[in-house]
């Protein structure tokens, strides 16, 4: 009970005021809490803003890279119905991870903040034991502290640092030269140091063992006896592959490569271009004198700039219609008559179409970047589309020899081109 104030009792008055203020503060807090009602959570969010639905469980935790002492994991960022995902909890163990033992599995530090749903996430793990099996699982938390269900449990094994044997003795010597290791065991960890191999006409037959040269970026092995390139399927960093003049019938091992830029497989009995359609970074492709009769699979390669399909018994060029980055196209010694697929290839500078069945040059009228054009041994009578092409001029070259050129072409059109500085063989 507060005591009454009496004259001269200043200290009593101060005590009473202090008590009153404290009581009012407590009452205000209680009233505020009551005023929020059952529709608000403890953070003050209205009920309709509180997310109680957990993020989707990750179901594609996978291995992206394997080494002797390292692994790289990948997964797809999950969707969340509320305010977005906030945190990953990635854990590892020596045995299967389940909901019941997830909490005691070892947490992996420094996992990046979740990105937009659908993005590919990854985590590199180094300093692991060679030849050991690990188990991984992951959960996701959203901004309202809802945790997802457990992901798939991933089982992954680092490669054992074992001795590698090469079937082909010439290939083994080539690898030893690249490593400056003339004798002794060749272990997997050593082979990581091989980045390029060059072997022109050395009689190599078998590429077994190259699958362990995981940092290999260039393979230049023309004029050998290679008929199987399956070991190359393991090499995710390959940028240049030159296998001219071997005995390949398939390039399926290269399917899906995200690093391959230059591929030379000419003068091989390769029968299908289907695997090449998934090599999205390919810029140079030489596939002349093969057994490929359908190049439709490469029709959507976005970065292709150089293409050689000479001597493949092709009857049309429809597959190049969308290859608008092409600067060089070679397709001699085929059965091509229609040039309309070229009409939008504005970047084209070199075009060689000798020994075909071409008669109409109208589609070349707008290709103003042309600098070198070989149309020898066709059925051409009229050169007017080239005369009317304002991009053809000084320093450019045109070969129209072995064609039934009309009198107008010989007497007027060729002189007009020559006067503009074009060198012409006719």
KADA-V128436 format. One line per field, one symbol per residue. ss: DSSP state (@ for helix, = for strand, . for the rest). psi: psi as a letter, one per 40 degrees, with the letter a starting at -180 (. if undefined). burial: # if it has 24 or more other ideal C-beta (glycine too) atoms within 12 Angstrom, else .. Layout:
ss: ???
psi: ???
burial: ???
This chain:
ss: .........@@@@@@@@@@@@@@@@@@@@@@@@@@@...=.....=@@@............=====....======........=========........@@@.==............======.......==========....=......====.....=.....@@@@@@@@@@@.......=@@@@....===...........@@@.....===.........@@@@@.....===.........@@@.......===.........@@@@@.....===.........@@@.......===.........@@@.......===.........@@@.......===.........@@@.......===.........@@@@.........===.......@@@@@@@@@@@@@...===.
psi: hhiihihegdddddddddddddddddddddddddddaeeiadeehideehhehiiiihefhihdihadeiihiiihhiihebeiidiighiiieihhiddeddeihihifhihhaiheihiihhhafihifihiiiiiihhaeefhhiiiiihhhihiihgihhhhdhddddddddddefgdiiihidddeeehdihhghfeehdhehddeegeehdhhgfifafhehfddedegeehdhhhfhfafheifdeeheheehdhhheififhehedddeegeehdhhhfifaeheheddeeehdehdhhhfifefieifdeedegeehehhhfifafhdhedeedegeehdhhhfifafhdhedeedegeehdhhhfifafhdheddddeheehaheihhhfifigiidddddddddddddeehhhh.
burial: ..................................................#..#####..###.####.###########.#..#########...#....#..#..#..#..#......###.#..#...#.###########.###.#####.#.##.#..#.#.#.###.###.##......#.#####.#.##.#..#.#.#################.###.##.##################.######.#.##########.#.##.###.#.############.######.#.##########.#.##.###.############.#.##.###.#.###############.#####.########.###.##.###.#.##...#####..#.#...#...##.###...#.#.#
